[in-house]
Amino acid sequence: MDRKRLAHEYGLVVRRDGGVDALERLGDGPLTVINEFQLREVAEYTDGDTCAGVDAMLRYGASSGACLEAVGGRFIARALPTGAVWGESNGEWDLVVVAEYPNVEAFWALLDNPRYREAFVHRRAAVARQRVTVGATM
């Protein structure tokens, strides 16, 4: 598996050498990934196809969940946020998804899965802005 290629293809935050600090600092245990999404009103596919952004995200979810389970991961929570109740609000998110993976290898295996790659096209079309953070599961 070529992690540098995967990091580039998926647009991960990388160092000059292609490494991903946030993943490399995790160790061997389980990890939690928090996905925050702002969706486009109209999805933007590279082939010119269009649909509602939420519909494109539903297309993504229809396949990505099975791919996540195939690497030993699972969804912990999915939510439609209504706003902040504590702290600063740095942008409204339309969707928050929390997933858990058994280890970093499972995360990379997901990105390397051909079925997941096909599903990711819909995520890319649907998402206007995102923040994905990762941490060791406690």
C-alpha angles and dihedrals in degrees: 000000000000104000094181090056092047092048090052095045093050095041097241120173102264141175121239090268091054096254122138109225095193091058097039092056094056103081123208103309133093120298136205122218120200115200119194116186137189106195129214116243087229119027116238113219119185091231091058095254114141139196136145112301091236090053091052089051090050089053088052092049093049090068106021095066093059090046090052091051091048090063093046097263132125142193113254098184144354121193143173100219120219097193145292122303096181133027131006122329109224097179137328118268123208095202137016121193125183120196135177126214126192091232145333091275089062090053091053091044089056092053090048094051110110092214090053091050089056091050093047090066087072093049091051090050093047102046123084094173135359144177119201118186129182134199143162111278112246 
